């Protein structure tokens, strides 16, 4: 039986290992060892699944929720970019009208 401490602390530690690989490559100007990265990401997945089990969360539902959350965020960002472009375009036009978009 897993407890939340083991699951959460393990997840944090393994995510730190992934970050450490990137940090080392960044500061030393080297490349990330693919096999080591796969190993560390596998450990992250292991502890993530363990967290889902500890908190009695359905893995598929967690993934689906995250996909939907990211899709909404992407749509919102795209709409914000389009609004900025429209305002910029209108402000640069000859009429220089201010357009407010809700």
TORVEXFI-902797 format. One record per residue: x, y, z of N, C-alpha, C in turn; residue in one letter. Coordinates in steps of 0.02 Angstrom, whole numbers, plus 50000, padded with zeros to 5 digits. Layout:
residues N
<site><n_x>X</n_x><n_y>Y</n_y><n_z>Z</n_z><ca_x>X</ca_x><ca_y>Y</ca_y><ca_z>Z</ca_z><c_x>X</c_x><c_y>Y</c_y><c_z>Z</c_z><aa>A</aa></site>
...
end
This chain:
residues 102
<site><n_x>50042</n_x><n_y>49941</n_y><n_z>50000</n_z><ca_x>50000</ca_x><ca_y>50000</ca_y><ca_z>50000</ca_z><c_x>50044</c_x><c_y>50062</c_y><c_z>50000</c_z><aa>X</aa></site>
<site><n_x>50028</n_x><n_y>50108</n_y><n_z>49956</n_z><ca_x>50066</ca_x><ca_y>50170</ca_y><ca_z>49950</ca_z><c_x>50035</c_x><c_y>50223</c_y><c_z>49994</c_z><aa>X</aa></site>
<site><n_x>50077</n_x><n_y>50267</n_y><n_z>50019</n_z><ca_x>50049</ca_x><ca_y>50324</ca_y><ca_z>50055</ca_z><c_x>50064</c_x><c_y>50387</c_y><c_z>50015</c_z><aa>X</aa></site>
<site><n_x>50029</n_x><n_y>50441</n_y><n_z>50032</n_z><ca_x>50036</ca_x><ca_y>50502</ca_y><ca_z>49993</ca_z><c_x>50106</c_x><c_y>50531</c_y><c_z>49997</c_z><aa>X</aa></site>
<site><n_x>50140</n_x><n_y>50524</n_y><n_z>50053</n_z><ca_x>50208</ca_x><ca_y>50551</ca_y><ca_z>50059</ca_z><c_x>50255</c_x><c_y>50518</c_y><c_z>50009</c_z><aa>X</aa></site>
<site><n_x>50252</n_x><n_y>50452</n_y><n_z>50008</n_z><ca_x>50296</ca_x><ca_y>50416</ca_y><ca_z>49962</ca_z><c_x>50281</c_x><c_y>50435</c_y><c_z>49889</c_z><aa>X</aa></site>
<site><n_x>50217</n_x><n_y>50440</n_y><n_z>49873</n_z><ca_x>50197</ca_x><ca_y>50456</ca_y><ca_z>49804</ca_z><c_x>50217</c_x><c_y>50527</c_y><c_z>49785</c_z><aa>X</aa></site>
<site><n_x>50199</n_x><n_y>50575</n_y><n_z>49827</n_z><ca_x>50210</ca_x><ca_y>50646</ca_y><ca_z>49811</ca_z><c_x>50285</c_x><c_y>50663</c_y><c_z>49813</c_z><aa>X</aa></site>
<site><n_x>50319</n_x><n_y>50641</n_y><n_z>49865</n_z><ca_x>50391</ca_x><ca_y>50656</ca_y><ca_z>49870</ca_z><c_x>50430</c_x><c_y>50621</c_y><c_z>49815</c_z><aa>X</aa></site>
<site><n_x>50409</n_x><n_y>50561</n_y><n_z>49798</n_z><ca_x>50442</ca_x><ca_y>50525</ca_y><ca_z>49742</ca_z><c_x>50432</c_x><c_y>50562</c_y><c_z>49676</c_z><aa>X</aa></site>
<site><n_x>50370</n_x><n_y>50587</n_y><n_z>49665</n_z><ca_x>50356</ca_x><ca_y>50625</ca_y><ca_z>49604</ca_z><c_x>50398</c_x><c_y>50687</c_y><c_z>49600</c_z><aa>X</aa></site>
<site><n_x>50402</n_x><n_y>50723</n_y><n_z>49657</n_z><ca_x>50443</ca_x><ca_y>50785</ca_y><ca_z>49658</ca_z><c_x>50516</c_x><c_y>50770</c_y><c_z>49645</c_z><aa>X</aa></site>
<site><n_x>50541</n_x><n_y>50717</n_y><n_z>49676</n_z><ca_x>50612</ca_x><ca_y>50699</ca_y><ca_z>49668</ca_z><c_x>50628</c_x><c_y>50681</c_y><c_z>49596</c_z><aa>X</aa></site>
<site><n_x>50584</n_x><n_y>50641</n_y><n_z>49566</n_z><ca_x>50597</ca_x><ca_y>50620</ca_y><ca_z>49497</ca_z><c_x>50589</c_x><c_y>50677</c_y><c_z>49447</c_z><aa>X</aa></site>
<site><n_x>50541</n_x><n_y>50721</n_y><n_z>49460</n_z><ca_x>50534</ca_x><ca_y>50780</ca_y><ca_z>49417</ca_z><c_x>50597</c_x><c_y>50823</c_y><c_z>49423</c_z><aa>X</aa></site>
<site><n_x>50625</n_x><n_y>50826</n_y><n_z>49483</n_z><ca_x>50688</ca_x><ca_y>50862</ca_y><ca_z>49493</ca_z><c_x>50745</c_x><c_y>50830</c_y><c_z>49455</c_z><aa>X</aa></site>
<site><n_x>50744</n_x><n_y>50764</n_y><n_z>49449</n_z><ca_x>50796</ca_x><ca_y>50730</ca_y><ca_z>49410</ca_z><c_x>50791</c_x><c_y>50750</c_y><c_z>49336</c_z><aa>X</aa></site>
<site><n_x>50730</n_x><n_y>50755</n_y><n_z>49311</n_z><ca_x>50720</ca_x><ca_y>50776</ca_y><ca_z>49241</ca_z><c_x>50745</c_x><c_y>50848</c_y><c_z>49232</c_z><aa>X</aa></site>
<site><n_x>50727</n_x><n_y>50891</n_y><n_z>49280</n_z><ca_x>50750</ca_x><ca_y>50961</ca_y><ca_z>49277</ca_z><c_x>50825</c_x><c_y>50964</c_y><c_z>49281</c_z><aa>X</aa></site>
<site><n_x>50855</n_x><n_y>50921</n_y><n_z>49322</n_z><ca_x>50928</ca_x><ca_y>50920</ca_y><ca_z>49329</ca_z><c_x>50962</c_x><c_y>50901</c_y><c_z>49264</c_z><aa>X</aa></site>
<site><n_x>50933</n_x><n_y>50855</n_y><n_z>49226</n_z><ca_x>50962</ca_x><ca_y>50837</ca_y><ca_z>49161</ca_z><c_x>50963</c_x><c_y>50897</c_y><c_z>49114</c_z><aa>X</aa></site>
<site><n_x>50908</n_x><n_y>50934</n_y><n_z>49114</n_z><ca_x>50904</ca_x><ca_y>50994</ca_y><ca_z>49072</ca_z><c_x>50952</c_x><c_y>51048</c_y><c_z>49096</c_z><aa>X</aa></site>
<site><n_x>50956</n_x><n_y>51057</n_y><n_z>49161</n_z><ca_x>51000</ca_x><ca_y>51107</ca_y><ca_z>49189</ca_z><c_x>51073</c_x><c_y>51092</c_y><c_z>49171</c_z><aa>X</aa></site>
<site><n_x>51092</n_x><n_y>51031</n_y><n_z>49179</n_z><ca_x>51161</ca_x><ca_y>51010</ca_y><ca_z>49164</ca_z><c_x>51176</c_x><c_y>51023</c_y><c_z>49090</c_z><aa>X</aa></site>
<site><n_x>51130</n_x><n_y>51004</n_y><n_z>49046</n_z><ca_x>51141</ca_x><ca_y>51014</ca_y><ca_z>48975</ca_z><c_x>51144</c_x><c_y>51088</c_y><c_z>48958</c_z><aa>X</aa></site>
<site><n_x>51101</n_x><n_y>51128</n_y><n_z>48990</n_z><ca_x>51098</ca_x><ca_y>51200</ca_y><ca_z>48977</ca_z><c_x>51163</c_x><c_y>51234</c_y><c_z>48997</c_z><aa>X</aa></site>
<site><n_x>51185</n_x><n_y>51221</n_y><n_z>49058</n_z><ca_x>51243</ca_x><ca_y>51257</ca_y><ca_z>49083</ca_z><c_x>51310</c_x><c_y>51230</c_y><c_z>49059</c_z><aa>X</aa></site>
<site><n_x>51312</n_x><n_y>51166</n_y><n_z>49043</n_z><ca_x>51375</ca_x><ca_y>51137</ca_y><ca_z>49018</ca_z><c_x>51378</c_x><c_y>51136</c_y><c_z>48942</c_z><aa>X</aa></site>
<site><n_x>51322</n_x><n_y>51155</n_y><n_z>48910</n_z><ca_x>51321</ca_x><ca_y>51156</ca_y><ca_z>48838</ca_z><c_x>51325</c_x><c_y>51087</c_y><c_z>48807</c_z><aa>X</aa></site>
<site><n_x>51297</n_x><n_y>51038</n_y><n_z>48841</n_z><ca_x>51298</ca_x><ca_y>50969</ca_y><ca_z>48816</ca_z><c_x>51228</c_x><c_y>50949</c_y><c_z>48796</c_z><aa>X</aa></site>
<site><n_x>51221</n_x><n_y>50889</n_y><n_z>48772</n_z><ca_x>51156</ca_x><ca_y>50863</ca_y><ca_z>48755</ca_z><c_x>51131</c_x><c_y>50817</c_y><c_z>48811</c_z><aa>X</aa></site>
<site><n_x>51066</n_x><n_y>50807</n_y><n_z>48813</n_z><ca_x>51037</ca_x><ca_y>50763</ca_y><ca_z>48863</ca_z><c_x>51042</c_x><c_y>50691</c_y><c_z>48839</c_z><aa>X</aa></site>
<site><n_x>51064</n_x><n_y>50648</n_y><n_z>48883</n_z><ca_x>51068</ca_x><ca_y>50577</ca_y><ca_z>48867</ca_z><c_x>50997</c_x><c_y>50550</c_y><c_z>48862</c_z><aa>X</aa></site>
<site><n_x>50979</n_x><n_y>50526</n_y><n_z>48803</n_z><ca_x>50910</ca_x><ca_y>50504</ca_y><ca_z>48790</ca_z><c_x>50889</c_x><c_y>50446</c_y><c_z>48835</c_z><aa>X</aa></site>
<site><n_x>50933</n_x><n_y>50399</n_y><n_z>48845</n_z><ca_x>50917</ca_x><ca_y>50341</ca_y><ca_z>48886</ca_z><c_x>50905</c_x><c_y>50362</c_y><c_z>48958</c_z><aa>X</aa></site>
<site><n_x>50945</n_x><n_y>50407</n_y><n_z>48983</n_z><ca_x>50935</ca_x><ca_y>50432</ca_y><ca_z>49051</ca_z><c_x>50870</c_x><c_y>50471</c_y><c_z>49058</c_z><aa>X</aa></site>
<site><n_x>50854</n_x><n_y>50512</n_y><n_z>49006</n_z><ca_x>50792</ca_x><ca_y>50549</ca_y><ca_z>49006</ca_z><c_x>50732</c_x><c_y>50503</c_y><c_z>49006</c_z><aa>X</aa></site>
<site><n_x>50734</n_x><n_y>50451</n_y><n_z>48965</n_z><ca_x>50679</ca_x><ca_y>50402</ca_y><ca_z>48963</ca_z><c_x>50671</c_x><c_y>50369</c_y><c_z>49031</c_z><aa>X</aa></site>
<site><n_x>50727</n_x><n_y>50353</n_y><n_z>49063</n_z><ca_x>50726</ca_x><ca_y>50321</ca_y><ca_z>49129</ca_z><c_x>50693</c_x><c_y>50367</c_y><c_z>49180</c_z><aa>X</aa></site>
<site><n_x>50714</n_x><n_y>50430</n_y><n_z>49182</n_z><ca_x>50687</ca_x><ca_y>50477</ca_y><ca_z>49231</ca_z><c_x>50613</c_x><c_y>50493</c_y><c_z>49218</c_z><aa>X</aa></site>
<site><n_x>50595</n_x><n_y>50500</n_y><n_z>49155</n_z><ca_x>50524</ca_x><ca_y>50512</ca_y><ca_z>49139</ca_z><c_x>50481</c_x><c_y>50452</c_y><c_z>49156</c_z><aa>X</aa></site>
<site><n_x>50509</n_x><n_y>50393</n_y><n_z>49148</n_z><ca_x>50474</ca_x><ca_y>50333</ca_y><ca_z>49169</ca_z><c_x>50461</c_x><c_y>50333</c_y><c_z>49244</c_z><aa>X</aa></site>
<site><n_x>50512</n_x><n_y>50355</n_y><n_z>49282</n_z><ca_x>50503</ca_x><ca_y>50361</ca_y><ca_z>49354</ca_z><c_x>50450</c_x><c_y>50413</c_y><c_z>49372</c_z><aa>X</aa></site>
<site><n_x>50449</n_x><n_y>50468</n_y><n_z>49336</n_z><ca_x>50398</ca_x><ca_y>50519</ca_y><ca_z>49347</ca_z><c_x>50329</c_x><c_y>50488</c_y><c_z>49336</c_z><aa>X</aa></site>
<site><n_x>50322</n_x><n_y>50451</n_y><n_z>49282</n_z><ca_x>50258</ca_x><ca_y>50419</ca_y><ca_z>49267</ca_z><c_x>50238</c_x><c_y>50370</c_y><c_z>49322</c_z><aa>X</aa></site>
<site><n_x>50287</n_x><n_y>50332</n_y><n_z>49346</n_z><ca_x>50273</ca_x><ca_y>50283</ca_y><ca_z>49399</ca_z><c_x>50245</c_x><c_y>50318</c_y><c_z>49460</c_z><aa>X</aa></site>
<site><n_x>50277</n_x><n_y>50371</n_y><n_z>49482</n_z><ca_x>50254</ca_x><ca_y>50406</ca_y><ca_z>49542</ca_z><c_x>50189</c_x><c_y>50444</c_y><c_z>49529</c_z><aa>X</aa></site>
<site><n_x>50179</n_x><n_y>50467</n_y><n_z>49468</n_z><ca_x>50116</ca_x><ca_y>50500</ca_y><ca_z>49451</ca_z><c_x>50057</c_x><c_y>50451</c_y><c_z>49457</c_z><aa>X</aa></site>
<site><n_x>50067</n_x><n_y>50391</n_y><n_z>49430</n_z><ca_x>50016</ca_x><ca_y>50339</ca_y><ca_z>49436</ca_z><c_x>50004</c_x><c_y>50323</c_y><c_z>49510</c_z><aa>X</aa></site>
<site><n_x>50059</n_x><n_y>50319</n_y><n_z>49548</n_z><ca_x>50053</ca_x><ca_y>50306</ca_y><ca_z>49619</ca_z><c_x>50011</c_x><c_y>50360</c_y><c_z>49654</c_z><aa>X</aa></site>
<site><n_x>50023</n_x><n_y>50423</n_y><n_z>49635</n_z><ca_x>49983</ca_x><ca_y>50478</ca_y><ca_z>49663</ca_z><c_x>49909</c_x><c_y>50470</c_y><c_z>49646</c_z><aa>X</aa></site>
<site><n_x>49895</n_x><n_y>50451</n_y><n_z>49585</n_z><ca_x>49825</ca_x><ca_y>50440</ca_y><ca_z>49565</ca_z><c_x>49794</c_x><c_y>50385</c_y><c_z>49608</c_z><aa>X</aa></site>
<site><n_x>49831</n_x><n_y>50332</n_y><n_z>49620</n_z><ca_x>49805</ca_x><ca_y>50278</ca_y><ca_z>49661</ca_z><c_x>49794</c_x><c_y>50299</c_y><c_z>49733</c_z><aa>X</aa></site>
<site><n_x>49842</n_x><n_y>50335</n_y><n_z>49761</n_z><ca_x>49836</ca_x><ca_y>50357</ca_y><ca_z>49830</ca_z><c_x>49775</c_x><c_y>50401</c_y><c_z>49840</c_z><aa>X</aa></site>
<site><n_x>49762</n_x><n_y>50445</n_y><n_z>49792</n_z><ca_x>49705</ca_x><ca_y>50491</ca_y><ca_z>49797</ca_z><c_x>49642</c_x><c_y>50464</c_y><c_z>49764</c_z><aa>X</aa></site>
<site><n_x>49644</n_x><n_y>50400</n_y><n_z>49744</n_z><ca_x>49587</ca_x><ca_y>50367</ca_y><ca_z>49714</ca_z><c_x>49560</c_x><c_y>50405</c_y><c_z>49653</c_z><aa>X</aa></site>
<site><n_x>49606</n_x><n_y>50425</n_y><n_z>49610</n_z><ca_x>49588</ca_x><ca_y>50461</ca_y><ca_z>49549</ca_z><c_x>49594</c_x><c_y>50415</c_y><c_z>49489</c_z><aa>X</aa></site>
<site><n_x>49546</n_x><n_y>50419</n_y><n_z>49444</n_z><ca_x>49549</ca_x><ca_y>50380</ca_y><ca_z>49382</ca_z><c_x>49599</c_x><c_y>50412</c_y><c_z>49334</c_z><aa>X</aa></site>
<site><n_x>49649</n_x><n_y>50375</n_y><n_z>49315</n_z><ca_x>49703</ca_x><ca_y>50401</ca_y><ca_z>49272</ca_z><c_x>49675</c_x><c_y>50430</c_y><c_z>49208</c_z><aa>X</aa></site>
<site><n_x>49629</n_x><n_y>50394</n_y><n_z>49177</n_z><ca_x>49600</ca_x><ca_y>50418</ca_y><ca_z>49114</ca_z><c_x>49563</c_x><c_y>50483</c_y><c_z>49122</c_z><aa>X</aa></site>
<site><n_x>49527</n_x><n_y>50490</n_y><n_z>49178</n_z><ca_x>49490</ca_x><ca_y>50551</ca_y><ca_z>49191</ca_z><c_x>49537</c_x><c_y>50610</c_y><c_z>49205</c_z><aa>X</aa></site>
<site><n_x>49592</n_x><n_y>50596</n_y><n_z>49239</n_z><ca_x>49641</ca_x><ca_y>50649</ca_y><ca_z>49252</ca_z><c_x>49671</c_x><c_y>50673</c_y><c_z>49186</c_z><aa>X</aa></site>
<site><n_x>49688</n_x><n_y>50626</n_y><n_z>49143</n_z><ca_x>49717</ca_x><ca_y>50645</ca_y><ca_z>49078</ca_z><c_x>49665</c_x><c_y>50683</c_y><c_z>49036</c_z><aa>X</aa></site>
<site><n_x>49604</n_x><n_y>50659</n_y><n_z>49034</n_z><ca_x>49552</ca_x><ca_y>50692</ca_y><ca_z>48994</ca_z><c_x>49539</c_x><c_y>50763</c_y><c_z>49020</c_z><aa>X</aa></site>
<site><n_x>49536</n_x><n_y>50770</n_y><n_z>49086</n_z><ca_x>49526</ca_x><ca_y>50836</ca_y><ca_z>49116</ca_z><c_x>49582</c_x><c_y>50884</c_y><c_z>49095</c_z><aa>X</aa></site>
<site><n_x>49643</n_x><n_y>50859</n_y><n_z>49096</n_z><ca_x>49700</ca_x><ca_y>50902</ca_y><ca_z>49078</ca_z><c_x>49699</c_x><c_y>50920</c_y><c_z>49004</c_z><aa>X</aa></site>
<site><n_x>49681</n_x><n_y>50874</n_y><n_z>48962</n_z><ca_x>49676</ca_x><ca_y>50888</ca_y><ca_z>48890</ca_z><c_x>49625</c_x><c_y>50944</c_y><c_z>48878</c_z><aa>X</aa></site>
<site><n_x>49566</n_x><n_y>50937</n_y><n_z>48910</n_z><ca_x>49514</ca_x><ca_y>50987</ca_y><ca_z>48901</ca_z><c_x>49536</c_x><c_y>51055</c_y><c_z>48929</c_z><aa>X</aa></site>
<site><n_x>49569</n_x><n_y>51055</n_y><n_z>48985</n_z><ca_x>49594</ca_x><ca_y>51117</ca_y><ca_z>49015</ca_z><c_x>49643</c_x><c_y>51152</c_y><c_z>48968</c_z><aa>X</aa></site>
<site><n_x>49689</n_x><n_y>51113</n_y><n_z>48939</n_z><ca_x>49739</ca_x><ca_y>51142</ca_y><ca_z>48894</ca_z><c_x>49708</c_x><c_y>51166</c_y><c_z>48829</c_z><aa>X</aa></site>
<site><n_x>49658</n_x><n_y>51129</n_y><n_z>48805</n_z><ca_x>49623</ca_x><ca_y>51151</ca_y><ca_z>48744</ca_z><c_x>49588</c_x><c_y>51218</c_y><c_z>48755</c_z><aa>X</aa></site>
<site><n_x>49555</n_x><n_y>51226</n_y><n_z>48813</n_z><ca_x>49522</ca_x><ca_y>51289</ca_y><ca_z>48829</ca_z><c_x>49573</c_x><c_y>51345</c_y><c_z>48834</c_z><aa>X</aa></site>
<site><n_x>49629</n_x><n_y>51331</n_y><n_z>48866</n_z><ca_x>49682</ca_x><ca_y>51381</ca_y><ca_z>48874</ca_z><c_x>49709</c_x><c_y>51402</c_y><c_z>48806</c_z><aa>X</aa></site>
<site><n_x>49718</n_x><n_y>51353</n_y><n_z>48761</n_z><ca_x>49744</ca_x><ca_y>51368</ca_y><ca_z>48694</ca_z><c_x>49695</c_x><c_y>51412</c_y><c_z>48656</c_z><aa>X</aa></site>
<site><n_x>49631</n_x><n_y>51396</n_y><n_z>48660</n_z><ca_x>49579</ca_x><ca_y>51436</ca_y><ca_z>48626</ca_z><c_x>49579</c_x><c_y>51506</c_y><c_z>48654</c_z><aa>X</aa></site>
<site><n_x>49583</n_x><n_y>51513</n_y><n_z>48719</n_z><ca_x>49582</ca_x><ca_y>51579</ca_y><ca_z>48751</ca_z><c_x>49642</c_x><c_y>51620</c_y><c_z>48729</c_z><aa>X</aa></site>
<site><n_x>49702</n_x><n_y>51589</n_y><n_z>48727</n_z><ca_x>49762</ca_x><ca_y>51625</ca_y><ca_z>48704</ca_z><c_x>49756</c_x><c_y>51647</c_y><c_z>48632</c_z><aa>X</aa></site>
<site><n_x>49728</n_x><n_y>51602</n_y><n_z>48591</n_z><ca_x>49720</ca_x><ca_y>51619</ca_y><ca_z>48520</ca_z><c_x>49672</c_x><c_y>51678</c_y><c_z>48512</c_z><aa>X</aa></site>
<site><n_x>49619</n_x><n_y>51679</n_y><n_z>48551</n_z><ca_x>49571</ca_x><ca_y>51734</ca_y><ca_z>48548</ca_z><c_x>49605</c_x><c_y>51799</c_y><c_z>48572</c_z><aa>X</aa></site>
<site><n_x>49646</n_x><n_y>51795</n_y><n_z>48624</n_z><ca_x>49681</ca_x><ca_y>51854</ca_y><ca_z>48648</ca_z><c_x>49729</c_x><c_y>51881</c_y><c_z>48595</c_z><aa>X</aa></site>
<site><n_x>49764</n_x><n_y>51836</n_y><n_z>48561</n_z><ca_x>49810</ca_x><ca_y>51857</ca_y><ca_z>48509</ca_z><c_x>49772</c_x><c_y>51890</c_y><c_z>48451</c_z><aa>X</aa></site>
<site><n_x>49714</n_x><n_y>51862</n_y><n_z>48434</n_z><ca_x>49675</ca_x><ca_y>51891</ca_y><ca_z>48380</ca_z><c_x>49649</c_x><c_y>51961</c_y><c_z>48399</c_z><aa>X</aa></site>
<site><n_x>49629</n_x><n_y>51969</n_y><n_z>48462</n_z><ca_x>49607</ca_x><ca_y>52034</ca_y><ca_z>48486</ca_z><c_x>49663</c_x><c_y>52086</c_y><c_z>48482</c_z><aa>X</aa></site>
<site><n_x>49722</n_x><n_y>52066</n_y><n_z>48504</n_z><ca_x>49780</ca_x><ca_y>52112</ca_y><ca_z>48502</ca_z><c_x>49795</c_x><c_y>52132</c_y><c_z>48431</c_z><aa>X</aa></site>
<site><n_x>49793</n_x><n_y>52083</n_y><n_z>48386</n_z><ca_x>49806</ca_x><ca_y>52097</ca_y><ca_z>48316</ca_z><c_x>49754</c_x><c_y>52145</c_y><c_z>48287</c_z><aa>X</aa></site>
<site><n_x>49691</n_x><n_y>52135</n_y><n_z>48305</n_z><ca_x>49638</ca_x><ca_y>52178</ca_y><ca_z>48280</ca_z><c_x>49647</c_x><c_y>52249</c_y><c_z>48307</c_z><aa>X</aa></site>
<site><n_x>49661</n_x><n_y>52256</n_y><n_z>48371</n_z><ca_x>49671</ca_x><ca_y>52322</ca_y><ca_z>48400</ca_z><c_x>49732</c_x><c_y>52356</c_y><c_z>48368</c_z><aa>X</aa></site>
<site><n_x>49785</n_x><n_y>52318</n_y><n_z>48359</n_z><ca_x>49845</ca_x><ca_y>52346</ca_y><ca_z>48327</ca_z><c_x>49830</c_x><c_y>52368</c_y><c_z>48256</c_z><aa>X</aa></site>
<site><n_x>49794</n_x><n_y>52327</n_y><n_z>48219</n_z><ca_x>49777</ca_x><ca_y>52343</ca_y><ca_z>48151</ca_z><c_x>49734</c_x><c_y>52406</c_y><c_z>48148</c_z><aa>X</aa></site>
<site><n_x>49685</n_x><n_y>52410</n_y><n_z>48192</n_z><ca_x>49641</ca_x><ca_y>52468</ca_y><ca_z>48193</ca_z><c_x>49679</c_x><c_y>52531</c_y><c_z>48214</c_z><aa>X</aa></site>
<site><n_x>49724</n_x><n_y>52525</n_y><n_z>48261</n_z><ca_x>49760</ca_x><ca_y>52584</ca_y><ca_z>48284</ca_z><c_x>49810</c_x><c_y>52608</c_y><c_z>48232</c_z><aa>X</aa></site>
<site><n_x>49831</n_x><n_y>52565</n_y><n_z>48188</n_z><ca_x>49877</ca_x><ca_y>52584</ca_y><ca_z>48135</ca_z><c_x>49842</c_x><c_y>52606</c_y><c_z>48071</c_z><aa>X</aa></site>
<site><n_x>49777</n_x><n_y>52601</n_y><n_z>48070</n_z><ca_x>49741</ca_x><ca_y>52621</ca_y><ca_z>48009</ca_z><c_x>49740</c_x><c_y>52697</c_y><c_z>48003</c_z><aa>X</aa></site>
<site><n_x>49720</n_x><n_y>52721</n_y><n_z>47946</n_z><ca_x>49718</ca_x><ca_y>52793</ca_y><ca_z>47934</ca_z><c_x>49667</c_x><c_y>52827</c_y><c_z>47979</c_z><aa>X</aa></site>
<site><n_x>49614</n_x><n_y>52792</n_y><n_z>47995</n_z><ca_x>49563</ca_x><ca_y>52822</ca_y><ca_z>48036</ca_z><c_x>49583</c_x><c_y>52826</c_y><c_z>48109</c_z><aa>X</aa></site>
<site><n_x>49629</n_x><n_y>52785</n_y><n_z>48129</n_z><ca_x>49654</ca_x><ca_y>52782</ca_y><ca_z>48198</ca_z><c_x>49598</c_x><c_y>52778</c_y><c_z>48248</c_z><aa>X</aa></site>
<site><n_x>49548</n_x><n_y>52739</n_y><n_z>48232</n_z><ca_x>49492</ca_x><ca_y>52731</ca_y><ca_z>48279</ca_z><c_x>49511</c_x><c_y>52682</c_y><c_z>48334</c_z><aa>X</aa></site>
<site><n_x>49485</n_x><n_y>52695</n_y><n_z>48391</n_z><ca_x>49496</ca_x><ca_y>52649</ca_y><ca_z>48447</ca_z><c_x>49439</c_x><c_y>52599</c_y><c_z>48447</c_z><aa>X</aa></site>
<site><n_x>49457</n_x><n_y>52537</n_y><n_z>48444</n_z><ca_x>49408</ca_x><ca_y>52484</ca_y><ca_z>48443</ca_z><c_x>49412</c_x><c_y>52447</c_y><c_z>48509</c_z><aa>X</aa></site>
<site><n_x>49356</n_x><n_y>52440</n_y><n_z>48541</n_z><ca_x>49354</ca_x><ca_y>52401</ca_y><ca_z>48603</ca_z><c_x>49318</c_x><c_y>52337</c_y><c_z>48589</c_z><aa>X</aa></site>
<site><n_x>49349</n_x><n_y>52284</n_y><n_z>48609</n_z><ca_x>49320</ca_x><ca_y>52218</ca_y><ca_z>48599</ca_z><c_x>49312</c_x><c_y>52185</c_y><c_z>48666</c_z><aa>X</aa></site>
<site><n_x>49255</n_x><n_y>52159</n_y><n_z>48677</n_z><ca_x>49240</ca_x><ca_y>52128</ca_y><ca_z>48741</ca_z><c_x>49267</c_x><c_y>52057</c_y><c_z>48743</c_z><aa>X</aa></site>
end
